[in-house]
Amino acid sequence: MARYKVIDTSPRFLAVDLEKQLLPGTFEHALNYLVDHELDLRRFDARYRNDFTGASAYSPALLLKVILFAYSRGIVSSREIERACREQVTFIALSGDCAPHFTTFADFVSGLSDEIAAIFSQVVYLCDRQGLIGREMFAIDGVKLPSNASKGKSGTRADFEKQAAKLEQAAQQMLARHREHDALSIEPDRAAKAAQRIERLQRDATQLRSWLKKHPEDRKGAKGKVIKSNRTDNDSAKMATSKGVIQGYCGVAAVDDRHQIVIEAQAHGTGSEQALLIPVVEAAAPLSTPDTLITADAGYHSEANLKALAEKHRPALIADNQMRKRDERFKDQARHTAQPDPLYDKAHPKKTAGHYRPKDFDYDPQAGTCICPAGRRLYQNGANCHHNGQIGTKFQGALRDCLPCTLREKCLRKPDVTQTRQVCFFRGKAAGGKVSYTAIMKRAIDSERGRQLYGKRFATVEPVFGNIRHNKGLDRFTLRGQTKVDTQWKLFCLVHNIEKLAHHGYAQ
């Protein structure tokens, strides 16, 4: 009978050179060199008070290496990171065969808000030193991600007051019924379940009342409008996405177009991206030049933003909602749109006009005449009428034609009050009117040069989000609070930048 060598799979001590597990050209090798030789981590020393007493602490360099490498592999859970430090050889090499407790990792990430901006800036500086930042164009965009918050616990103070009153009333009614049945012989299990339901209702009502006491005012938006609060994470917000409404944060990134380096990263709990443009532009200003072009999609378009950029003399191309409709290259885009599923589509059906609109009138600008849908001629009562900065020609119907007309119901909104129909045909902007930064931006982005430059925006910023969301597995924020979520977003953007350094031969 043939004899074979025994294969022993039981645990044993192995002679492994941990340093040789970090191969040059890999992300982990670049990360290890970066943290050990390039980053200034002395600001972490202020965290500890164990110079003469107390136990030794894990090095911030060790924790930062392990956390960034874990994020690069899509591992966010602190328990999973601890397990990887015991079982995976690359984690063992980065940690020096240490396995910090998961609470150590959790506390380190949660308290990283004061140092993360400095670390991010240092890595961006290294990218610039390696020639990875061109400063020709910064593309700004955001990605909306769910947070560690319950969407069902959102509402205004008035909503929470009603919920608390409803819970208290339900608890009182159940308690009254429970007392009525005390004299009856009912099953013990049913009585215990009823008592548990009453206790749960009272506990939920108490939590609501406690939250209302701690938050005496409604949450306000950027324009002072009352927006919904969230009792799980009050910094998060409801956001409309292509997948429905989520409770989460918007991670914004400013990306340089040369090698897709993230030069600025911020996370905010707001569904409106318009308020995020100027803060990101100001944060990226130290890296920009007077000729650096700022590009962003229609979500960041507003007259106030365009005015602020113009006053700062920042070259910018910010798209508006009608940009593609004006571009002849997208004239056939409707045929590529998938037909809506009638069982899923929740969009409101388009409303048809209930009354005659100006386009239903036969207007001849050369002759200066206007014929109504009933075939009656309207008389001109203003050739240069101004309205909202527009100039146009105004017409009005005659009493003898409008009063007996059979189409009054379709022509007038209030036929019982209004006697005659008026209609105005606008010719454009009035001379000497208020400066429209939106009109200026439309002309810039509709030019051949503007379309060519703006076309680079999508290829600059979207691959960054694809890398972070798909390759790194960031499908939701796991922390709570704007400060902690902003830290987590910056950590993922750090991973992206360090990968760029590794791919370009850094530290080989």
SVG drawing of the C-alpha trace seen along z (x, -y; Angstrom):
<svg xmlns="http://www.w3.org/2000/svg" viewBox="-74 -100 85 102">
<polyline fill="none" stroke="black" stroke-width="0.4" points="0.0,0.0 1.4,-3.4 2.4,-5.7 2.0,-9.5 3.3,-12.4 0.9,-13.6 -0.7,-17.0 -1.1,-18.6 -3.6,-21.5 -3.5,-22.1 -2.4,-25.5 1.4,-25.9 4.0,-28.6 5.2,-29.8 8.3,-31.8 6.8,-34.7 8.6,-37.9 5.7,-40.4 7.5,-43.2 7.8,-41.1 4.0,-40.7 3.7,-44.3 4.8,-44.1 6.0,-47.2 3.4,-48.6 0.5,-47.5 -1.9,-49.8 -0.8,-48.4 2.9,-49.1 2.1,-52.7 -0.1,-53.1 2.6,-51.7 5.3,-54.0 3.0,-57.0 1.9,-56.7 5.4,-55.9 7.5,-58.4 5.3,-61.2 2.3,-62.0 2.8,-64.2 0.7,-62.5 2.1,-64.4 -1.3,-66.1 -2.6,-62.7 -0.3,-62.9 -2.6,-65.4 -5.2,-62.6 -3.2,-60.6 -2.2,-61.4 0.1,-58.3 3.5,-59.9 4.3,-58.7 1.2,-56.6 -1.2,-54.4 -0.9,-51.6 0.8,-52.1 -1.6,-53.0 -1.7,-51.6 0.1,-53.9 -2.2,-56.2 -0.1,-55.2 -1.0,-51.5 -4.7,-52.2 -4.8,-54.5 -3.0,-52.0 -5.4,-49.2 -8.6,-51.3 -7.6,-52.7 -6.6,-49.3 -9.9,-47.8 -11.9,-50.5 -10.0,-49.7 -11.3,-46.2 -14.9,-47.2 -14.6,-46.3 -16.2,-49.0 -17.4,-47.1 -14.9,-47.5 -15.6,-43.9 -14.7,-42.7 -11.5,-44.8 -10.5,-43.2 -11.1,-39.7 -9.0,-40.5 -6.1,-41.6 -6.1,-38.1 -6.7,-36.0 -5.5,-37.9 -1.8,-38.1 -1.8,-41.6 -3.7,-43.0 -1.2,-41.2 1.7,-42.7 0.3,-46.3 -0.6,-46.0 2.7,-44.3 0.9,-41.2 -1.3,-43.2 -5.1,-42.7 -6.6,-45.8 -10.1,-45.4 -12.9,-46.5 -13.8,-49.3 -10.3,-50.7 -11.0,-51.0 -14.5,-52.4 -13.3,-55.1 -10.4,-56.0 -12.7,-56.6 -15.4,-58.4 -12.9,-60.8 -11.0,-61.4 -12.9,-64.6 -10.3,-67.0 -7.4,-65.4 -8.9,-64.0 -8.8,-67.4 -5.1,-67.7 -4.4,-64.1 -6.5,-64.7 -4.6,-67.9 -1.2,-66.2 -2.2,-63.4 -3.5,-65.9 -0.1,-67.8 1.8,-64.5 -0.4,-64.0 0.4,-67.5 4.1,-66.8 3.9,-63.7 2.4,-65.8 -1.1,-64.3 -3.0,-67.6 -3.3,-69.7 -5.5,-72.6 -7.1,-73.0 -10.6,-71.9 -12.3,-70.9 -15.4,-68.8 -17.8,-69.0 -20.6,-66.5 -22.2,-64.6 -23.6,-61.1 -26.5,-60.6 -26.2,-57.6 -28.4,-56.2 -27.3,-56.7 -27.6,-54.8 -31.0,-56.4 -34.6,-55.3 -36.6,-57.0 -39.8,-56.3 -38.6,-58.5 -38.6,-61.7 -41.1,-64.5 -41.6,-68.0 -42.3,-68.8 -46.0,-68.9 -45.8,-65.4 -44.0,-64.1 -46.6,-65.8 -49.4,-64.0 -47.5,-60.7 -46.9,-61.0 -50.5,-61.9 -51.7,-59.0 -49.4,-56.5 -50.4,-57.8 -54.1,-57.6 -53.6,-54.0 -51.8,-53.0 -54.6,-54.5 -57.3,-52.6 -55.4,-49.3 -54.7,-49.9 -58.5,-50.5 -59.4,-47.3 -56.7,-45.5 -58.2,-46.6 -61.7,-45.6 -60.5,-42.1 -58.6,-41.8 -61.7,-40.3 -62.1,-37.8 -60.2,-34.6 -58.1,-35.0 -55.1,-33.2 -51.8,-34.3 -50.0,-34.5 -52.5,-36.9 -52.4,-39.1 -48.6,-39.2 -48.6,-40.1 -51.2,-42.9 -49.0,-44.2 -45.9,-44.2 -47.8,-46.1 -48.9,-48.8 -45.3,-49.1 -44.0,-49.4 -46.5,-52.2 -45.7,-54.1 -42.0,-53.7 -42.2,-55.0 -44.4,-57.9 -41.9,-58.8 -39.0,-58.7 -40.9,-61.1 -41.6,-63.5 -38.0,-63.4 -36.8,-64.1 -39.3,-67.0 -38.0,-68.5 -34.4,-68.3 -35.2,-69.9 -37.6,-72.8 -37.4,-74.2 -38.0,-72.8 -35.0,-72.2 -34.6,-74.9 -33.2,-74.7 -30.8,-77.0 -33.7,-79.4 -35.3,-79.3 -38.0,-76.9 -39.0,-74.2 -37.7,-70.8 -38.2,-67.4 -36.1,-66.3 -35.0,-62.7 -35.0,-61.3 -32.3,-58.7 -29.8,-61.1 -31.0,-64.7 -28.2,-65.8 -29.4,-63.5 -32.1,-64.4 -34.6,-62.9 -33.3,-62.9 -34.9,-62.0 -32.8,-59.6 -33.4,-57.4 -34.1,-54.5 -36.6,-56.4 -36.5,-58.6 -33.7,-57.8 -32.7,-59.1 -29.1,-60.0 -26.3,-62.3 -24.8,-63.8 -21.1,-63.1 -19.6,-65.9 -16.3,-65.7 -14.2,-68.2 -12.1,-66.2 -9.2,-67.4 -9.4,-66.3 -5.8,-65.3 -5.7,-62.1 -9.0,-62.2 -7.6,-63.2 -10.2,-64.2 -8.9,-67.6 -11.9,-68.3 -14.5,-66.1 -17.4,-67.0 -20.6,-65.3 -23.8,-67.2 -27.2,-66.2 -29.3,-68.2 -31.3,-67.1 -30.5,-70.4 -27.1,-70.4 -27.3,-74.1 -26.2,-75.2 -23.1,-73.0 -21.4,-74.5 -19.8,-77.6 -18.4,-76.0 -16.6,-73.4 -15.3,-76.0 -13.9,-78.0 -12.3,-75.0 -10.6,-74.1 -9.5,-77.7 -5.9,-77.2 -5.2,-74.5 -6.8,-76.5 -5.5,-79.1 -7.3,-82.2 -7.8,-80.0 -9.1,-76.9 -12.5,-76.0 -15.3,-74.9 -17.9,-72.5 -21.0,-71.1 -24.3,-69.6 -27.8,-71.1 -28.2,-70.2 -25.8,-73.0 -27.4,-75.6 -29.0,-78.7 -28.8,-82.4 -27.3,-83.0 -24.5,-80.5 -23.7,-81.9 -23.6,-85.4 -21.3,-84.4 -18.9,-82.7 -19.0,-85.7 -18.2,-88.1 -15.3,-85.8 -14.1,-85.8 -14.2,-82.0 -14.5,-80.6 -17.3,-78.1 -19.7,-76.0 -22.8,-75.1 -25.5,-73.2 -29.2,-74.1 -32.1,-71.7 -32.7,-72.6 -29.2,-72.3 -29.6,-68.9 -32.8,-70.0 -31.0,-72.8 -28.2,-70.6 -28.9,-69.0 -26.6,-66.0 -29.3,-64.9 -32.4,-65.4 -32.9,-61.6 -32.4,-60.8 -36.1,-60.1 -36.0,-56.9 -33.3,-55.5 -35.4,-56.1 -37.0,-52.9 -40.7,-52.9 -42.1,-53.4 -43.5,-50.4 -47.2,-51.1 -47.0,-48.9 -44.0,-50.7 -44.0,-54.3 -45.1,-56.6 -44.7,-59.8 -47.7,-62.1 -49.3,-62.1 -48.7,-65.2 -51.6,-67.7 -53.0,-69.1 -53.7,-72.8 -57.4,-73.6 -57.4,-77.0 -56.1,-78.5 -52.5,-79.5 -50.6,-82.2 -49.5,-79.5 -53.2,-78.9 -53.5,-82.4 -52.5,-83.3 -49.9,-86.0 -48.3,-87.8 -45.3,-89.9 -44.7,-91.5 -48.3,-92.7 -48.8,-93.3 -52.1,-91.3 -53.5,-88.6 -56.5,-86.3 -58.1,-84.4 -59.2,-80.7 -62.7,-81.9 -61.5,-83.8 -61.9,-87.3 -59.2,-89.9 -57.7,-91.4 -56.5,-95.0 -53.0,-95.9 -52.8,-97.8 -49.0,-97.8 -46.1,-97.3 -43.3,-97.4 -44.6,-95.9 -42.1,-95.0 -42.6,-92.0 -39.9,-90.2 -37.2,-91.7 -38.9,-90.6 -40.3,-92.9 -43.3,-91.9 -46.4,-93.0 -49.7,-92.9 -53.2,-92.3 -56.7,-92.4 -60.1,-91.3 -63.0,-93.7 -66.1,-93.6 -68.4,-93.0 -66.4,-89.9 -65.6,-88.4 -68.8,-88.8 -71.1,-86.8 -68.3,-84.3 -69.1,-80.6 -65.5,-79.8 -65.3,-81.9 -65.0,-78.9 -61.9,-77.7 -60.4,-81.1 -60.8,-82.8 -59.8,-81.4 -62.6,-83.3 -65.3,-84.0 -67.7,-85.3 -65.3,-88.1 -63.0,-88.7 -64.7,-90.4 -62.0,-90.1 -59.0,-88.0 -55.5,-89.5 -52.4,-87.8 -48.8,-88.9 -46.0,-87.7 -42.5,-88.2 -39.6,-89.1 -36.7,-88.7 -34.8,-90.5 -35.5,-94.2 -32.6,-96.5 -30.9,-97.9 -32.7,-95.4 -31.2,-93.4 -28.2,-91.2 -29.1,-87.6 -26.2,-85.3 -28.3,-82.4 -28.6,-83.8 -24.8,-84.5 -24.1,-80.9 -26.5,-79.5 -24.6,-81.3 -21.3,-80.1 -22.3,-76.5 -24.1,-76.4 -21.1,-77.6 -19.0,-75.0 -16.1,-75.6 -18.3,-75.4 -19.8,-72.0 -16.4,-70.6 -15.1,-71.6 -18.3,-70.6 -18.2,-67.2 -15.1,-66.4 -17.0,-66.8 -18.7,-63.4 -15.6,-61.5 -13.7,-63.2 -16.0,-62.8 -18.3,-59.9 -15.5,-57.2 -14.5,-58.4 -17.9,-57.6 -17.9,-54.3 -14.7,-53.3 -15.8,-54.3 -19.3,-52.9 -18.7,-49.7 -15.1,-48.7 -14.9,-49.9 -18.4,-48.8 -19.6,-52.1 -23.4,-51.7 -24.3,-53.5 -22.8,-55.5 -22.5,-53.5 -21.9,-56.4 -24.3,-59.0 -24.0,-62.8 -22.6,-65.1 -19.2,-65.3 -18.7,-61.5 -20.2,-60.9 -17.9,-63.6 -15.0,-61.8 -16.0,-58.5 -16.5,-60.1 -13.1,-61.7 -11.5,-58.3 -13.0,-56.7 -11.8,-59.6 -8.3,-59.2 -8.3,-55.6 -9.1,-56.7 -6.2,-59.2 -3.7,-56.7 -4.6,-54.2 -3.8,-56.8 -0.4,-57.3 0.2,-53.6 -0.8,-53.2 1.7,-55.9 4.7,-54.2 4.7,-56.0 7.2,-54.6 8.7,-51.9"/>
</svg>
